[in-house]
C-alpha cells in the first residue's frame, strides 16, 4: 500500500515543523512497532497532529492490522462508545501524552522516533482486509465504525493520482486532523503511496501555508473554512497571495466551497481551487481534474473506477439534469459498519451505496451537490456532524426541557450548529450549553448559536418540524 519504505531512501517522507523522517528512517522506526503489532485484531491510535501518529499508522498498515484513529478532543461518552464498539487490543500514542480514563484499560505502546530497527518484511495483506475503522456521525445515535478495506484505500488514492497528476515529485501541504479520511487517508497515506512528501503545518494559518507553497510545497489540501480565511488574507497581503499562487494544485473538500471564495482566491492568487466529493464510507466519489474545468459549485465527474447515478424517491435511476439522490458503487466502497449489520443493510443494496446527498448531473458529467436528503446532518468546519447526538447531550443539561439542533449557513464554517432550546426553570446560558456539549462529545460539535423558545414546533405525531424553526 505504501511506497519507498526501504532502508537508504533519503527522500523526506514526513515533516512536522522541525521534525522530519526520510523514507529510510520511517521504515526503520516503524519496523519494530509493526513486528510487535503483527497478529493483533485492531489497534487504536491517539491521533494527534504529529509525526509519531504517522509512524503509528504506517506501522499498523505495514503489519496488516486495522487502525482505529481516535480524535484527541473527543468527549467522554464518544470515547467510551468507540473503545467499547471497536475493542482495540492496544493503543499507540506519544510517550509523554496523558490519555483519558476511557483508554486506561488498554495496553499502551509508546511511539518513539529515536529507535532504529529493521524495516518490516512481511507480506502485503489481502486487499479485502480492513485497513481502517473510522467513526462517522449519523443523523441519530452514536457514531458508527466504517470498515475501510485496503482495496478501497489503494484504488481510490490511485484514482486521485490519475486525475490530479499526483506523483512522487509532489510535496503535499495541509493542517488537517489525522483522525478522519481527509487528513489521514488522503493527507498522509496519499503522499506515502505516491512516494512523495507531506509537510504538515500543525495548526492552519495562511502565512504558514503560503510559506510552504512558496518553497517546496506543490499541493494544498484544505476545507472551506481554511480557504475562506486564505481568501481574506491573500486579498490583504500580495506577498502571501504570491506564495499561494505558486502552488500546482489547491484542493478543497469535506463541504462545498462557496462560489464567492472561489472567485476571491482566483482574483488574489491566479489559482482556481479544485473541488472533490466523498464520504467516509466511499472515500472520494468525484473530483475535478487538474486539467479540467474548475467551475464553482461543481465537484467534477466520478473518479476513475467509480460508478455514480442519481435516483428518485423510489430508487429508480434518473436521466438528464434532474435532482436525485447520489448512489455510487465501485472498488472505493467500504465493507460495512462494524457491529451494525442493520445499518449496513440499509445503506447498501445491489452493490450500490445510498449517500443521502442530493445532486444534479450536468450534460458533461459534472456533479453539483444541492443538499442532503435528511435535514439532520450538518457539515461544519469540514466535519460531518449528526444533530441527534447533540440533541441528546443537550437534553442531559438540567436547564434544558426540550432541544432541537439544526445547521444554518456560515461564511467561515460552511454551516454553524444552532441549538433551539426550551429552557427549564433555570435558563442556561449559551456558553454553559456549548461547554456542556463539548465536554460530552467534541468541541467541534458544540452549538455556535443558541436560540430560546417557549415550545418547539411539532407535527401531529410529535416530530419536531425543523424547517419551521428557521421559518
C-alpha positions as CSV (number, residue, x, y, z in Angstrom):
1,X,0.0,0.0,0.0
2,X,2.9,2.4,0.7
3,X,5.9,3.2,-1.5
4,X,9.5,3.8,-0.8
5,X,9.8,2.3,2.7
6,X,13.2,0.9,2.2
7,X,16.5,1.4,4.1
8,X,18.7,4.0,2.5
9,X,15.9,6.0,0.9
10,X,16.9,9.6,1.8
11,X,13.8,11.4,0.4
12,X,11.9,13.2,3.1
13,X,8.6,11.4,3.7
14,X,7.1,13.4,6.5
15,X,7.8,16.8,8.1
16,X,6.0,18.3,11.0
17,X,7.6,21.6,12.0
18,X,11.3,21.0,12.8
19,X,10.9,17.2,12.9
20,X,11.1,15.1,9.8
21,X,11.7,11.5,8.7
22,X,13.1,10.2,5.4
23,X,11.5,7.1,3.9
24,X,14.5,5.1,5.1
25,X,14.2,6.5,8.7
26,X,10.4,5.9,8.6
27,X,10.9,2.3,7.6
28,X,13.5,1.8,10.4
29,X,11.4,3.4,13.1
30,X,8.1,1.8,12.1
31,X,9.5,-1.7,11.5
32,X,9.9,-2.8,15.2
33,X,6.5,-1.4,16.0
34,X,4.9,-3.3,13.1
35,X,6.6,-6.5,14.3
36,X,5.0,-6.0,17.7
37,X,1.6,-5.5,16.2
38,X,1.5,-8.5,13.9
39,X,-1.4,-10.7,14.6
40,X,-3.5,-8.2,16.5
41,X,-7.2,-7.8,15.7
42,X,-7.3,-3.9,15.8
43,X,-5.3,-1.1,17.3
44,X,-6.3,2.4,18.4
45,X,-4.1,5.4,17.5
46,X,-4.3,8.5,19.6
47,X,-4.3,10.7,16.6
48,X,-2.6,14.0,17.5
49,X,-1.3,16.0,14.5
50,X,2.3,14.8,15.0
51,X,5.0,12.8,13.3
52,X,4.5,10.0,15.9
53,X,0.9,9.5,14.8
54,X,2.0,8.9,11.3
55,X,4.6,6.4,12.4
56,X,1.9,4.5,14.3
57,X,-0.3,4.5,11.2
58,X,2.5,3.3,9.0
59,X,3.5,0.5,11.4
60,X,-0.1,-0.8,11.7
61,X,-0.7,-0.6,7.9
62,X,2.5,-2.4,7.1
63,X,1.7,-5.1,9.7
64,X,-1.8,-5.5,8.2
65,X,-3.6,-4.5,11.4
66,X,-6.7,-2.3,11.2
67,X,-6.3,1.2,12.7
68,X,-8.9,2.9,14.8
69,X,-7.9,6.6,14.8
70,X,-9.1,8.4,17.9
71,X,-9.9,12.1,18.0
72,X,-7.9,13.5,21.0
73,X,-10.7,16.1,21.5
74,X,-13.5,13.5,21.7
75,X,-15.7,13.8,24.8
76,X,-16.1,11.1,27.4
77,X,-19.2,9.4,26.0
78,X,-17.9,9.3,22.4
79,X,-14.6,7.8,23.6
80,X,-16.3,5.2,25.7
81,X,-18.5,4.2,22.8
82,X,-15.7,4.0,20.3
83,X,-13.5,1.9,22.6
84,X,-16.3,-0.5,23.5
85,X,-17.5,-0.8,19.9
86,X,-14.1,-1.4,18.3
87,X,-12.5,-3.3,21.1
88,X,-8.9,-2.5,20.1
89,X,-6.1,-4.7,21.5
90,X,-3.9,-1.7,22.5
91,X,-3.4,2.0,21.9
92,X,-0.4,3.6,20.1
93,X,0.4,7.1,21.4
94,X,3.2,9.6,22.0
95,X,5.1,8.6,25.1
96,X,4.5,11.8,27.1
97,X,0.8,12.4,26.3
98,X,-1.7,11.8,29.1
99,X,-4.5,9.6,27.9
100,X,-8.1,9.8,29.2
101,X,-9.5,7.2,31.6
102,X,-11.7,5.7,28.8
103,X,-8.4,4.3,27.4
104,X,-7.0,3.3,30.7
105,X,-7.7,-0.4,30.4
106,X,-5.8,-0.7,27.1
107,X,-2.2,-1.7,26.8
108,X,-0.2,1.4,25.7
109,X,2.6,1.2,23.2
110,X,4.7,4.4,23.1
111,X,5.8,5.6,19.7
112,X,9.4,6.7,19.8
113,X,11.4,8.3,16.9
114,X,14.9,7.5,18.2
115,X,14.6,3.7,18.0
116,X,16.1,2.1,14.9
117,X,15.3,-1.3,13.7
118,X,14.8,-3.5,10.7
119,X,12.1,-2.4,8.1
120,X,9.1,-4.7,8.1
121,X,9.5,-7.7,5.7
122,X,6.0,-9.2,6.0
123,X,3.8,-10.0,3.0
124,X,1.2,-7.5,1.7
125,X,-2.1,-8.3,3.3
126,X,-5.3,-9.3,1.4
127,X,-6.8,-6.3,-0.4
128,X,-10.2,-7.1,1.2
129,X,-8.7,-6.9,4.7
130,X,-9.8,-3.8,6.7
131,X,-7.2,-1.1,6.9
132,X,-9.1,1.5,9.0
133,X,-12.2,1.6,11.2
134,X,-13.2,5.3,11.1
135,X,-16.1,6.5,13.2
136,X,-18.5,8.8,11.5
137,X,-21.6,10.6,12.8
138,X,-25.1,9.6,11.5
139,X,-28.2,11.6,12.0
140,X,-29.1,9.8,15.2
141,X,-27.3,7.9,17.8
142,X,-23.6,7.4,18.4
143,X,-21.0,7.3,15.7
144,X,-20.7,4.2,13.5
145,X,-17.4,2.4,12.7
146,X,-16.8,2.4,9.0
147,X,-14.7,-0.6,7.9
148,X,-12.5,0.6,5.0
149,X,-10.6,-2.2,3.2
150,X,-7.1,-1.9,1.8
151,X,-8.6,-2.3,-1.7
152,X,-10.7,0.9,-1.2
153,X,-7.8,3.0,0.0
154,X,-5.3,1.8,-2.7
155,X,-7.7,2.1,-5.6
156,X,-9.1,5.5,-4.5
157,X,-5.7,7.1,-4.0
158,X,-4.6,5.8,-7.4
159,X,-7.7,7.3,-9.0
160,X,-6.9,10.7,-7.4
161,X,-3.3,10.4,-8.5
162,X,-4.6,10.0,-12.1
163,X,-7.0,13.0,-12.1
164,X,-4.6,15.3,-10.2
165,X,-1.3,14.2,-11.9
166,X,-0.1,13.4,-8.4
167,X,3.4,11.9,-8.4
168,X,6.4,11.3,-6.2
169,X,7.6,14.8,-7.1
170,X,4.8,16.4,-5.2
171,X,5.0,17.8,-1.7
172,X,1.6,18.0,-0.1
173,X,0.9,20.7,2.5
174,X,-2.0,20.6,4.9
175,X,-3.1,21.2,8.5
176,X,-5.9,18.7,8.7
177,X,-6.7,16.5,11.7
178,X,-5.3,12.9,11.4
179,X,-8.4,11.0,12.6
180,X,-10.6,11.1,9.5
181,X,-10.5,10.4,5.8
182,X,-9.4,13.9,4.5
183,X,-6.4,14.5,6.7
184,X,-5.4,10.8,7.3
185,X,-6.1,8.7,4.2
186,X,-5.8,11.4,1.6
187,X,-3.4,13.6,3.5
188,X,-0.9,11.0,5.0
189,X,-1.4,7.7,3.2
190,X,-1.8,9.6,-0.1
191,X,1.7,11.1,-0.4
192,X,3.3,8.0,1.1
193,X,1.6,5.8,-1.6
194,X,3.0,8.0,-4.3
195,X,6.5,8.1,-2.8
196,X,6.2,11.9,-2.3
197,X,6.3,14.1,0.8
198,X,3.9,15.6,3.4
199,X,4.6,18.8,5.1
200,X,2.0,19.2,7.9
201,X,1.5,22.6,9.4
202,X,0.3,21.5,12.8
203,X,-2.2,24.4,13.0
204,X,-3.6,26.1,9.9
205,X,-2.5,29.7,9.2
206,X,-2.5,31.4,5.8
207,X,1.1,32.6,6.4
208,X,2.4,29.1,7.1
209,X,0.6,27.6,4.1
210,X,1.9,30.3,1.8
211,X,5.4,29.9,3.1
212,X,5.4,26.2,2.3
213,X,3.8,26.7,-1.1
214,X,6.4,29.3,-2.0
215,X,9.1,26.8,-1.1
216,X,8.9,23.0,-1.7
217,X,5.1,22.6,-1.4
218,X,3.2,21.9,-4.6
219,X,-0.3,20.9,-3.4
220,X,-2.6,22.2,-0.6
221,X,-5.5,20.2,0.9
222,X,-8.0,22.2,3.0
223,X,-11.6,22.6,4.0
224,X,-13.8,25.6,3.0
225,X,-13.2,27.2,6.4
226,X,-9.5,27.4,5.7
227,X,-10.0,28.7,2.1
228,X,-12.3,31.4,3.4
229,X,-9.6,32.7,5.7
230,X,-7.0,32.2,2.9
231,X,-9.1,34.4,0.6
232,X,-9.2,37.3,3.0
233,X,-5.5,37.1,3.9
234,X,-4.4,36.8,0.3
235,X,-6.5,39.9,-0.6
236,X,-4.8,41.8,2.2
237,X,-1.2,40.7,1.5
238,X,0.2,40.4,-2.0
239,X,3.3,38.6,-0.9
240,X,1.1,35.9,0.8
241,X,-1.0,35.7,-2.4
242,X,2.1,35.2,-4.5
243,X,3.1,32.3,-2.3
244,X,-0.3,30.6,-2.6
245,X,-0.3,31.3,-6.3
246,X,2.9,29.3,-6.8
247,X,1.1,26.0,-5.9
248,X,0.5,23.4,-8.5
249,X,-2.9,22.5,-7.1
250,X,-5.3,23.8,-4.4
251,X,-7.8,21.2,-3.4
252,X,-10.9,21.8,-1.2
253,X,-13.2,19.2,0.3
254,X,-15.3,18.0,3.2
255,X,-18.0,20.6,2.3
256,X,-18.9,22.8,-0.6
257,X,-16.7,25.8,-1.2
258,X,-18.8,29.0,-1.7
259,X,-18.6,30.5,-5.2
260,X,-17.6,33.8,-3.6
261,X,-14.5,32.3,-2.1
262,X,-13.6,30.6,-5.3
263,X,-13.6,33.9,-7.1
264,X,-11.8,35.8,-4.3
265,X,-8.9,33.2,-4.3
266,X,-8.7,33.3,-8.1
267,X,-8.6,37.1,-8.2
268,X,-5.9,37.3,-5.5
269,X,-3.7,34.4,-6.5
270,X,-4.5,33.4,-10.1
271,X,-5.3,29.9,-8.8
272,X,-8.6,28.2,-9.3
273,X,-9.4,25.7,-6.5
274,X,-10.2,22.1,-7.4
275,X,-13.1,20.5,-5.5
276,X,-13.9,16.9,-4.9
277,X,-16.7,15.0,-3.2
278,X,-16.5,12.0,-0.9
279,X,-17.7,10.3,2.2
280,X,-16.1,8.1,4.9
281,X,-18.0,5.1,3.5
282,X,-16.9,5.7,-0.1
283,X,-13.7,7.7,0.1
284,X,-13.7,10.0,-3.0
285,X,-16.5,9.7,-5.5
286,X,-15.9,12.7,-7.7
287,X,-13.1,15.1,-8.4
288,X,-12.3,17.9,-10.8
289,X,-9.2,17.0,-12.8
290,X,-6.1,19.2,-12.6
291,X,-6.6,19.9,-16.3
292,X,-10.4,20.2,-16.1
293,X,-12.9,23.0,-15.8
294,X,-12.7,24.3,-12.2
295,X,-16.1,25.8,-12.0
296,X,-17.6,26.8,-8.7
297,X,-20.4,24.7,-7.3
298,X,-19.2,21.5,-9.2
299,X,-17.3,18.6,-7.8
300,X,-16.4,17.2,-11.2
301,X,-17.2,13.8,-12.8
302,X,-16.8,10.5,-11.0
303,X,-13.2,9.5,-10.4
304,X,-11.8,6.5,-12.4
305,X,-13.4,3.2,-11.3
306,X,-16.4,4.8,-9.5
307,X,-19.9,4.5,-10.9
308,X,-22.4,7.2,-9.9
309,X,-26.1,7.5,-10.6
310,X,-28.9,9.7,-9.4
311,X,-32.2,8.1,-8.3
312,X,-35.6,9.3,-7.4
313,X,-37.5,8.6,-4.2
314,X,-38.4,5.1,-5.4
315,X,-34.8,4.3,-6.2
316,X,-35.2,4.4,-9.9
317,X,-32.4,5.9,-12.0
318,X,-32.9,9.4,-13.4
319,X,-31.8,10.8,-16.7
320,X,-30.8,14.3,-17.6
321,X,-30.5,17.4,-15.3
322,X,-32.9,16.2,-12.6
323,X,-32.3,16.4,-8.9
324,X,-31.8,13.0,-7.4
325,X,-30.1,11.1,-4.6
326,X,-26.5,10.1,-5.3
327,X,-25.8,6.4,-5.3
328,X,-22.3,5.0,-6.0
329,X,-20.6,1.7,-6.4
330,X,-17.0,0.6,-7.2
331,X,-13.8,-0.6,-5.5
332,X,-13.9,2.5,-3.3
333,X,-16.8,1.2,-1.1
334,X,-16.5,0.2,2.5
335,X,-17.1,-3.3,3.8
336,X,-19.9,-2.3,6.2
337,X,-20.4,-0.8,9.6
338,X,-18.7,-2.5,12.5
339,X,-21.2,-4.5,14.6
340,X,-24.1,-2.9,12.7
341,X,-25.4,-5.3,10.1
342,X,-28.8,-3.5,10.2
343,X,-27.2,-0.1,9.3
344,X,-25.1,-1.8,6.6
345,X,-28.2,-3.4,5.0
346,X,-30.0,0.0,4.9
347,X,-27.0,1.7,3.3
348,X,-26.1,-0.9,0.6
349,X,-28.2,-2.5,-2.0
350,X,-27.2,-4.5,-5.1
351,X,-23.7,-3.2,-4.7
352,X,-24.8,0.5,-4.6
353,X,-24.3,2.8,-1.6
354,X,-27.0,5.3,-0.8
355,X,-25.2,8.5,0.1
356,X,-28.2,10.6,1.2
357,X,-26.7,13.5,-0.9
358,X,-28.9,15.2,-3.5
359,X,-27.3,16.4,-6.7
360,X,-27.8,17.4,-10.4
361,X,-25.6,16.0,-13.1
362,X,-24.6,18.4,-15.9
363,X,-24.6,17.2,-19.5
364,X,-20.8,17.0,-19.4
365,X,-20.9,14.6,-16.4
366,X,-20.0,17.2,-13.7
367,X,-21.9,16.7,-10.5
368,X,-23.3,19.5,-8.5
369,X,-24.4,18.8,-4.9
370,X,-27.5,20.6,-3.9
371,X,-28.1,19.3,-0.3
372,X,-28.9,16.4,2.0
373,X,-31.9,14.2,1.8
374,X,-32.1,14.4,5.6
375,X,-32.0,17.7,7.4
376,X,-30.2,16.3,10.4
377,X,-26.6,16.1,9.1
378,X,-24.6,19.2,9.5
379,X,-21.3,20.0,7.7
380,X,-19.4,22.5,9.8
381,X,-15.7,23.3,9.5
382,X,-15.0,20.2,7.4
383,X,-16.7,17.9,9.9
384,X,-19.9,15.9,9.3
385,X,-22.0,16.2,12.5
386,X,-25.2,14.4,13.4
387,X,-27.8,16.6,15.1
388,X,-29.3,13.7,17.1
389,X,-26.4,13.1,19.3
390,X,-26.0,16.8,20.1
391,X,-29.8,17.0,21.0
392,X,-29.3,14.0,23.3
393,X,-26.4,15.7,25.0
394,X,-28.3,19.0,25.4
395,X,-31.2,17.2,27.0
396,X,-29.0,15.9,29.8
397,X,-28.4,19.5,31.0
398,X,-30.7,20.2,33.9
399,X,-31.6,23.6,32.4
400,X,-32.9,22.1,29.1
401,X,-36.5,21.0,28.8
402,X,-36.6,20.4,25.1
403,X,-33.9,20.7,22.4
404,X,-33.6,20.7,18.6
405,X,-30.4,21.2,16.6
406,X,-30.1,22.4,13.0
407,X,-27.4,23.9,10.8
408,X,-27.5,27.3,9.1
409,X,-25.2,28.8,6.5
410,X,-21.9,30.3,7.8
411,X,-19.3,32.1,5.7
412,X,-16.4,30.6,7.7
413,X,-17.6,27.2,8.8
414,X,-19.9,26.3,5.9
415,X,-22.7,25.6,8.4
416,X,-22.9,26.6,12.1
417,X,-24.6,24.5,14.7
418,X,-27.7,26.1,16.1
419,X,-29.4,24.8,19.3
420,X,-33.1,25.6,19.7
421,X,-33.8,25.3,23.5
422,X,-37.0,25.3,25.6
423,X,-35.4,26.1,28.9
424,X,-36.3,24.6,32.3
425,X,-36.8,26.7,35.3
426,X,-33.2,27.8,35.5
427,X,-32.3,29.1,32.0
428,X,-28.8,28.1,31.0
429,X,-26.5,30.5,29.1
430,X,-25.3,29.8,25.6
431,X,-21.7,29.4,26.9
432,X,-22.9,26.8,29.5
433,X,-24.6,24.7,26.8
434,X,-21.6,24.9,24.5
435,X,-19.2,23.8,27.2
436,X,-21.7,21.0,28.2
437,X,-21.8,19.6,24.7
438,X,-18.0,19.9,24.1
439,X,-17.4,18.0,27.3
440,X,-19.6,15.1,26.4
441,X,-18.9,14.9,22.7
442,X,-16.2,17.1,20.9
443,X,-15.5,20.8,20.7
444,X,-16.5,21.0,17.0
445,X,-19.9,19.7,17.9
446,X,-20.8,22.5,20.3
447,X,-23.6,24.9,19.3
448,X,-22.3,28.2,18.0
449,X,-25.7,29.8,18.3
450,X,-28.4,29.2,21.0
451,X,-32.0,30.4,20.5
452,X,-34.6,30.1,23.2
453,X,-38.3,29.2,22.5
454,X,-41.4,28.7,24.6
455,X,-42.1,25.5,22.6
456,X,-40.7,23.6,19.6
457,X,-42.9,23.3,16.6
458,X,-44.2,19.7,16.1
459,X,-46.5,17.8,13.8
460,X,-49.4,15.7,14.9
461,X,-47.1,12.8,15.5
462,X,-44.9,14.8,17.9
463,X,-41.9,15.1,15.5
464,X,-40.1,18.5,15.6
465,X,-40.6,20.5,12.4
466,X,-37.1,21.7,11.9
467,X,-37.8,23.6,8.7
468,X,-40.4,25.7,10.7
469,X,-37.7,26.7,13.2
470,X,-35.8,28.7,10.5
471,X,-39.1,30.0,9.0
